[in-house]
Amino acid sequence: MKELPALLASFHEAFQCGVVVWADGEHGERRVLASAPRPVEPPPRASLPPTGEPVMVPTADGPMLATLLPGPRHAWLAVGPTAPAGDAGTLERYLAFLGPVVAHQLQAALEVEHAATELAERYEEINLLYTISEILGRTVSLDEVAQVILREISETVGAECGAILVHDRVTDTLQAVAVLDAAAVDVPPIAVDDENSVSALVFRTQHPRLVDGGEAPYEAERLYRRGPMLSVPIMWTTPSGGTPLGVVNLSARRSGHPFTAGDQKLVAAIATQIGTAIQNARLVRASLNQQRLVHEMELAHDLQMRLLPAATIVAPDADVAARVVPAESVGGDFYHLFRLGPGRTGIMIGDVSGHGYRAALIMALAMSATAIHAQANIDPGVALGALLASLSDELQTTEMFISAFYGVVDRTAGVLRYANTGHPHAFVASAGGKVERLAALDAPLGMVDSPPHTAERPWRSGQDLLLLFTDGVSDARNRQDVRLGEDAVLDAVRAHLNERPGAILDRVFAMLAQHMGDIPGRDDLTLVLARS
């Protein structure tokens, strides 16, 4: 907090009046935050004003006019003991002038402290997401692991009370599958249309909610609510929207501090994983009932495709079109899109080696981890390096690897920064039909331990087009077993470069359909186009 001492020093130099800011410490003790021309020890607590009304208080340097500053931190601003005019009216004007400025400085410093604390906790959050992904990957029954998941979430955010409620489609109620310090069977079910329940409201609206301690009390939620409660919907996300599957509730934070936006984001990410687990469990039960393994594979792949984001999530910063056409079995193709701040858009494509459930699980883990790493690291090489660190054990155990391209388009700076780990089909098409390959700078993730490198090139906003596709597109075969080839894709893009990405994407897939005819695809077909 370097700005506040400088501000007070400038005030003293201009008006030749002493000034000091006192504040309560963590344990209630008062201390000097900043002063000019010298520190002045705070008077007894009883002498300090309890409100924003100015009060004359005694100090070792003489009486000073003090006021309580607005904001969450207990802090007082005092001026004196003398002013050039030598009257209380002058001191009051000084307080009125300085008060809002000092209060703003203290609030900004507090926000910086909170941001630093959140960054320090980010490692624990990533570990938690990874741990829960691993737990869910080993089971098909949420009932078996719900209590473990709830305990892990509560430890990370410091909550002493909590519950996971899942929607029962037969009774249309929310039923507890896990509760901290209580048995799930002791928690009464809550009707989805119940107007008095916070959980039911969050489920219906599909939006998180933080309620105060005395707000909307409800007897059915008593076993897992004490004081303020954070309630987050469990969602099964799809490119066209989402379906609510339940609710995660947390309350009674040990620190006494309110839940933060970071807590809400973390619990929402975990709730998405739980939603995927619920759907996986339902898919497995359906397949066992029908005794059709092939059908199970198709449904699992459909679920996997629903994890992919809608291309519109980065609008209006970027015009993106993306499509994945699944093969017959589950696979490892994926893409991801990120809004990274003013003028910056993140675009990722990846292809997990192999096919089947192992590749699908690695793909799901990569999607979950990437959602955290891309937001925490603007540098593409650093983000892919963090992804490698998160998945290294799984890639080594399964002997699999991921070819990935991650680019960050900064249209304000006119730069495309990117990292390419063994992904062969990454290009920038410019006005006039010139196509530049963004060559792989490093081996696929999982082949080597060294972190990926970052490169950059100029980016002409509104003109350049980022073109990414997986080898399923260029390797598509016709009835004569002839490959479509990379050049055919590039030629199709060149021919329609002035059109919007969505129209270009439709033309490429029309060409694929004409080439393949009724021959089923051997691999997933994934294509992403972006203009920003």
C-alpha positions in Angstrom: 0.0 0.0 0.0 2.5 2.5 -1.2 0.0 5.1 -2.6 -1.5 6.0 0.8 1.7 7.3 2.5 2.5 9.3 -0.6 -1.0 10.8 -0.6 -0.8 11.8 3.1 2.7 13.2 2.5 1.4 15.4 -0.4 -1.5 16.6 1.7 0.8 17.6 4.6 3.2 19.4 2.2 0.3 21.3 0.7 -1.6 22.3 3.8 1.0 21.9 6.6 -1.5 19.9 8.6 -0.8 16.6 10.3 -2.7 13.6 9.1 -2.9 9.9 10.2 -4.9 6.8 9.3 -5.4 4.2 12.1 -6.9 0.8 11.6 -7.9 -2.4 13.5 -5.5 -5.3 13.1 -6.5 -9.0 12.8 -6.8 -9.4 16.5 -8.6 -6.1 17.2 -5.5 -4.0 18.1 -5.2 -0.6 16.5 -2.2 0.5 14.5 -0.9 3.3 12.3 -1.4 2.5 8.6 0.1 5.7 7.3 0.8 9.3 8.6 2.5 12.6 7.8 4.7 14.1 9.0 5.1 11.4 11.6 3.2 8.5 13.2 0.7 9.4 15.9 -0.3 6.6 18.2 -4.1 6.0 18.3 -6.1 7.0 21.3 -8.1 4.5 23.4 -10.9 2.8 21.4 -13.6 4.6 23.5 -12.3 7.9 22.2 -12.6 7.0 18.6 -15.8 7.9 16.7 -18.1 5.0 16.1 -19.6 6.6 13.0 -18.6 8.9 10.1 -19.3 12.0 12.2 -16.1 14.0 13.0 -15.1 13.8 16.6 -12.2 15.6 18.4 -10.0 12.9 20.0 -6.9 13.3 22.3 -3.5 12.1 21.1 0.1 12.5 22.3 0.5 15.3 19.7 -2.6 17.1 20.8 -6.3 16.9 19.9 -7.0 15.7 16.4 -10.3 15.7 14.4 -11.1 12.1 13.5 -13.8 10.2 11.5 -14.6 6.6 10.8 -14.0 5.7 7.2 -16.7 3.7 5.2 -15.8 0.2 4.1 -15.4 -3.3 5.5 -12.1 -2.4 7.3 -12.4 -0.5 10.6 -10.2 2.5 9.9 -10.1 6.1 11.0 -8.8 9.3 9.4 -7.6 12.1 11.7 -6.2 15.6 10.9 -4.6 18.1 13.2 -3.6 19.1 15.8 -3.4 22.4 14.0 -4.4 23.9 10.7 -3.3 27.2 9.1 -6.6 28.8 9.9 -6.5 27.2 13.4 -10.3 26.4 13.5 -12.4 23.3 13.6 -14.1 24.3 10.3 -10.8 24.0 8.4 -10.2 20.5 9.8 -13.7 19.4 8.9 -13.1 20.6 5.3 -9.8 18.6 5.2 -11.7 15.5 6.4 -14.4 16.0 3.9 -11.8 16.4 1.1 -9.5 13.5 2.2 -12.1 11.0 3.5 -13.4 9.6 0.1 -9.9 9.4 -1.4 -8.4 7.5 1.6 -11.4 5.2 1.8 -11.0 4.4 -1.9 -7.3 3.7 -1.4 -8.0 1.3 1.5 -10.7 -0.5 -0.5 -8.3 -1.0 -3.4 -5.6 -2.3 -1.1 -8.1 -4.7 0.5 -9.1 -6.0 -3.0 -5.5 -6.5 -3.9 -5.0 -8.5 -0.7 -8.0 -10.7 -1.5 -6.8 -11.2 -5.0 -3.4 -12.3 -3.8 -5.0 -14.7 -1.3 -7.2 -16.2 -4.1 -4.1 -16.7 -6.3 -2.4 -18.5 -3.5 -5.4 -20.8 -3.1 -5.6 -21.5 -6.8 -3.2 -24.4 -6.6 -5.5 -26.1 -4.0 -8.5 -25.5 -6.3 -6.8 -27.2 -9.3 -5.7 -30.1 -7.1 -9.3 -30.4 -5.9 -10.7 -30.4 -9.4 -8.1 -33.0 -10.4 -8.8 -35.2 -7.3 -12.6 -35.2 -8.0 -12.0 -36.0 -11.7 -9.9 -39.0 -10.6 -12.6 -40.1 -8.0 -15.4 -39.8 -10.6 -13.3 -41.7 -13.2 -13.1 -44.7 -10.9 -16.8 -45.2 -10.3 -20.1 -45.1 -12.1 -22.2 -44.5 -8.9 -22.4 -41.0 -7.4 -23.8 -42.4 -4.2 -20.5 -44.2 -3.6 -18.4 -41.0 -3.7 -20.7 -38.1 -3.0 -19.7 -37.9 0.7 -16.0 -37.9 -0.3 -16.6 -35.1 -2.9 -18.6 -33.0 -0.4 -15.9 -33.4 2.2 -13.1 -32.3 -0.3 -15.1 -29.2 -1.4 -15.9 -28.2 2.2 -12.2 -28.5 3.2 -11.1 -26.3 0.4 -13.6 -23.5 0.9 -13.6 -23.9 4.7 -17.3 -24.8 5.2 -18.5 -26.8 8.1 -22.0 -27.5 6.8 -23.0 -28.7 3.4 -25.1 -31.1 1.3 -25.3 -32.5 -2.3 -28.9 -32.8 -3.5 -29.8 -34.7 -6.7 -33.0 -34.4 -8.7 -35.2 -37.5 -8.7 -37.1 -37.4 -12.0 -39.7 -39.9 -10.8 -40.9 -37.8 -7.8 -39.6 -34.4 -9.1 -37.9 -33.7 -5.8 -34.3 -32.9 -4.7 -33.0 -35.7 -2.5 -29.8 -35.6 -0.4 -27.1 -38.0 -1.4 -24.4 -36.6 0.9 -24.6 -34.4 4.1 -21.8 -33.2 6.4 -22.2 -34.4 10.0 -25.6 -36.0 9.3 -27.2 -39.0 7.5 -28.6 -38.3 4.1 -31.7 -40.3 5.0 -32.5 -37.8 7.7 -32.8 -35.0 5.2 -36.4 -34.6 3.9 -36.8 -34.3 0.1 -37.6 -30.9 -1.3 -40.2 -30.5 -4.1 -38.7 -28.7 -7.1 -41.6 -26.2 -7.2 -41.3 -25.4 -3.4 -41.4 -21.6 -3.2 -39.8 -21.5 0.3 -36.6 -23.5 -0.4 -33.4 -21.8 -1.6 -32.2 -25.2 -3.1 -35.4 -25.5 -5.2 -35.1 -21.9 -6.3 -31.4 -22.4 -7.4 -32.4 -25.6 -9.2 -35.3 -23.9 -11.1 -33.4 -20.8 -12.1 -30.1 -22.6 -12.8 -28.2 -19.7 -11.2 -26.0 -19.8 -8.0 -27.3 -17.9 -5.0 -25.7 -16.6 -1.7 -28.3 -16.1 1.0 -27.7 -14.3 4.3 -28.0 -16.1 7.6 -31.5 -14.9 8.3 -32.8 -14.9 4.8 -35.3 -17.5 3.7 -35.1 -20.0 6.6 -36.5 -23.4 5.8 -36.9 -26.4 8.0 -36.0 -29.0 5.3 -32.6 -27.3 4.9 -31.8 -27.0 8.6 -29.3 -29.9 8.8 -26.9 -28.4 6.3 -27.4 -24.7 6.8 -26.0 -22.5 9.5 -25.6 -18.8 8.7 -25.0 -17.6 5.1 -25.3 -20.4 2.5 -23.8 -20.7 -0.9 -26.1 -22.7 -3.2 -24.9 -23.7 -6.7 -26.8 -25.8 -9.3 -25.3 -29.1 -10.6 -25.5 -28.7 -14.4 -25.1 -31.0 -17.4 -23.8 -28.5 -19.9 -24.5 -28.7 -23.6 -23.5 -26.4 -26.6 -27.1 -25.2 -26.7 -27.6 -24.7 -23.0 -27.7 -26.8 -19.8 -29.9 -29.1 -17.8 -30.1 -28.9 -14.0 -29.4 -32.2 -12.2 -29.2 -31.1 -8.5 -27.7 -28.5 -6.1 -24.6 -28.2 -3.9 -25.1 -26.3 -0.7 -22.3 -25.0 1.6 -22.5 -22.9 4.8 -20.9 -22.1 8.2 -17.5 -20.9 6.9 -14.9 -21.4 9.6 -13.1 -18.1 8.8 -16.2 -16.1 9.3 -15.6 -14.3 6.0 -18.3 -14.4 3.3 -18.0 -16.7 0.3 -16.2 -15.1 -2.6 -16.7 -15.0 -6.3 -13.7 -17.4 -6.5 -15.5 -19.9 -4.2 -18.6 -19.7 -6.4 -16.6 -20.4 -9.6 -14.8 -23.3 -8.0 -18.0 -25.0 -6.7 -19.6 -24.4 -10.1 -16.7 -26.2 -11.8 -17.0 -29.1 -9.4 -20.8 -29.1 -9.8 -20.3 -29.5 -13.6 -18.1 -32.5 -13.0 -20.7 -34.0 -10.6 -23.3 -33.4 -13.3 -21.2 -35.4 -15.8 -20.9 -38.2 -13.2 -24.6 -38.3 -12.7 -25.2 -38.5 -16.5 -22.5 -41.2 -16.8 -24.2 -43.2 -14.0 -27.5 -42.9 -15.8 -25.9 -44.0 -19.1 -24.3 -47.0 -17.5 -27.6 -48.1 -15.9 -29.4 -47.7 -19.2 -26.9 -49.7 -21.0 -26.9 -52.5 -18.4 -30.7 -52.6 -18.6 -30.7 -52.9 -22.3 -27.6 -55.1 -22.6 -26.3 -53.1 -25.5 -22.7 -52.2 -25.2 -22.7 -50.4 -28.6 -25.6 -48.2 -27.5 -23.7 -47.4 -24.4 -20.7 -46.2 -26.4 -22.9 -44.0 -28.6 -24.6 -42.4 -25.6 -21.2 -41.9 -23.8 -19.8 -40.2 -26.9 -22.9 -38.0 -27.1 -22.3 -37.0 -23.5 -18.7 -36.3 -24.3 -19.7 -33.9 -27.1 -22.0 -32.0 -24.8 -19.0 -31.0 -22.7 -17.8 -28.8 -25.6 -18.6 -25.1 -25.4 -20.9 -23.2 -27.7 -19.0 -21.0 -30.2 -21.0 -18.0 -29.1 -19.4 -17.8 -25.6 -16.6 -15.6 -27.0 -18.9 -13.2 -28.9 -18.7 -10.4 -29.6 -14.9 -10.4 -29.1 -14.5 -13.1 -31.8 -16.6 -14.7 -34.5 -16.0 -18.4 -34.0 -17.5 -21.5 -35.7 -16.7 -25.0 -34.4 -18.0 -28.4 -35.0 -17.2 -32.0 -33.9 -18.8 -34.8 -35.8 -18.3 -38.0 -33.7 -17.3 -41.3 -35.0 -19.0 -44.5 -33.9 -17.2 -44.8 -30.6 -16.0 -42.4 -27.9 -12.8 -40.6 -28.8 -10.4 -37.9 -27.8 -11.1 -34.8 -30.1 -11.9 -31.6 -28.3 -11.9 -27.8 -28.6 -12.2 -25.1 -26.0 -12.9 -21.3 -26.1 -12.0 -18.7 -23.5 -12.8 -15.0 -23.0 -9.6 -13.7 -21.5 -10.3 -10.0 -21.0 -10.7 -7.0 -23.3 -9.7 -7.8 -26.8 -8.3 -11.3 -26.0 -9.8 -14.6 -27.0 -8.3 -18.1 -26.3 -8.9 -20.9 -28.9 -7.7 -24.4 -28.3 -8.0 -27.7 -30.2 -6.7 -31.1 -29.1 -6.6 -34.7 -30.1 -6.0 -37.5 -27.6 -4.2 -40.5 -29.1 -6.2 -43.7 -29.5 -9.9 -44.3 -29.1 -12.4 -45.6 -26.7 -13.1 -44.9 -23.0 -9.4 -44.2 -22.1 -9.1 -41.4 -24.7 -12.5 -40.1 -23.6 -11.5 -39.9 -20.0 -8.3 -38.1 -20.8 -10.2 -35.7 -23.0 -12.6 -35.0 -20.1 -9.7 -34.4 -17.7 -8.1 -32.1 -20.2 -11.3 -30.1 -20.6 -11.6 -29.6 -16.8 -8.0 -28.7 -16.2 -7.8 -26.4 -19.2 -10.8 -24.4 -17.9 -8.6 -23.5 -14.9 -5.2 -23.1 -16.5 -6.3 -21.0 -19.4 -7.9 -18.4 -17.1 -4.9 -18.3 -14.8 -2.2 -18.1 -17.6 -2.6 -15.8 -20.5 0.7 -17.2 -22.0 -0.3 -20.2 -24.2 3.0 -22.1 -23.5 2.5 -21.7 -19.8 -1.1 -22.8 -20.0 -0.2 -26.0 -22.0 2.7 -26.6 -19.6 0.3 -26.5 -16.6 -2.1 -28.8 -18.5 0.8 -31.3 -19.0 1.7 -31.1 -15.3 -2.0 -31.9 -14.4 -2.2 -34.9 -16.7 1.3 -36.2 -16.7 0.6 -39.2 -14.4 -2.5 -40.3 -16.5 -0.6 -39.9 -19.8 2.3 -41.9 -18.5 0.1 -44.6 -17.1 -2.0 -45.0 -20.2 0.9 -44.4 -22.6 -1.2 -41.8 -24.4 -0.4 -38.3 -25.6 -2.2 -35.1 -26.7 -1.5 -33.1 -29.8 -2.8 -29.6 -29.0 -2.8 -26.1 -30.3 -3.6 -23.1 -28.1 -3.7 -19.6 -29.5 -4.6 -16.3 -27.8 -5.7 -13.6 -30.3 -5.1 -10.1 -28.9 -6.8 -7.9 -31.4 -6.0 -4.8 -29.4 -2.2 -5.5 -29.7 -2.6 -7.0 -33.2 -0.8 -10.2 -32.1 -1.5 -13.9 -32.1 0.4 -15.8 -29.4 0.3 -19.6 -29.7 1.8 -22.8 -28.5 1.7 -26.0 -30.7 2.5 -29.4 -29.2 2.5 -31.7 -32.2 -0.7 -30.5 -33.8 -0.2 -30.6 -37.6 -3.2 -28.7 -38.9 -3.0 -25.2 -37.6 -3.1 -22.2 -40.1 -3.7 -18.5 -40.5 -5.4 -17.5 -43.7 -4.9 -13.9 -44.7 -6.6 -11.6 -47.2 -5.6 -12.5 -50.7 -5.6 -16.2 -50.0 -2.2 -16.6 -48.4 -2.2 -19.4 -45.9 0.6 -19.7 -43.2 1.1 -22.9 -41.3 1.6 -22.4 -37.5 4.1 -25.2 -37.2 4.4 -27.4 -34.1 7.0 -26.0 -31.7 7.1 -29.0 -29.4 6.3 -32.7 -29.2 2.7 -33.8 -28.2 1.9 -33.5 -24.5 3.0 -36.7 -22.7 5.9 -37.5 -25.0 8.4 -35.2 -23.3 8.6 -33.5 -19.9 9.8 -30.1 -21.1 7.3 -27.2 -21.0 6.0 -26.0 -24.4 7.2 -22.8 -26.0 5.2 -19.7 -27.0 5.5 -18.0 -30.4 3.7 -15.0 -31.9 2.9 -13.5 -35.2 1.1 -10.3 -36.3 -2.7 -10.5 -36.3 -4.9 -8.3 -38.6 -8.2 -7.9 -36.8 -11.2 -8.5 -39.1 -9.0 -10.0 -41.9 -7.0 -12.9 -40.6 -8.7 -16.2 -40.1 -7.5 -18.9 -37.7 -8.1 -22.4 -39.1 -7.7 -25.5 -37.0 -8.7 -29.1 -37.7 -7.8 -32.6 -36.6 -6.5 -35.3 -38.8 -9.9 -36.9 -39.0 -10.8 -34.2 -41.6 -7.8 -34.5 -43.8 -7.8 -38.3 -43.5 -11.5 -38.8 -44.4 -11.8 -41.6 -47.0 -14.2 -42.2 -49.8 -15.5 -45.5 -51.2 -12.2 -45.9 -53.2 -10.2 -45.4 -49.9 -8.8 -42.1 -51.2 -8.0 -39.5 -48.6 -9.5 -36.0 -48.8 -6.1 -34.4 -48.0 -5.1 -31.2 -46.3 -4.8 -29.2 -49.6 -8.5 -29.7 -50.4 -9.5 -28.2 -47.0 -7.2 -25.2 -47.5 -8.4 -24.7 -51.0 -12.0 -24.7 -49.8 -11.2 -22.1 -47.1 -9.3 -19.9 -49.6 -12.2 -19.9 -52.1 -14.6 -18.5 -49.5 -12.3 -16.5 -47.3 -14.5 -13.4 -47.3 -17.4 -15.3 -45.8 -18.1 -15.6 -42.1 -16.5 -18.5 -40.2 -19.9 -20.3 -39.9 -20.5 -20.2 -43.6 -16.9 -21.5 -44.3 -17.4 -24.3 -41.8 -20.6 -25.4 -43.6 -18.9 -25.4 -46.9 -16.0 -27.6 -45.6 -18.4 -30.1 -44.1 -20.5 -30.2 -47.3 -17.3 -31.0 -49.1 -16.6 -33.8 -46.6 -20.1 -35.2 -47.0 -19.7 -35.3 -50.8 -16.3 -36.9 -50.6 -17.2 -39.6 -48.0 -20.7 -40.4 -49.3 -22.2 -43.2 -47.2 -18.8 -44.4 -45.9 -18.7 -44.1 -42.0 -15.9 -41.9 -40.6 -12.9 -43.7 -39.1 -12.2 -40.8 -36.7 -13.9 -37.7 -35.2 -14.1 -34.7 -37.6 -13.2 -31.5 -35.7 -12.9 -28.1 -37.3 -12.6 -24.6 -35.7 -12.5 -21.3 -37.5 -12.0 -17.9 -35.7 -11.9 -14.3 -36.8 -11.4 -11.5 -34.3 
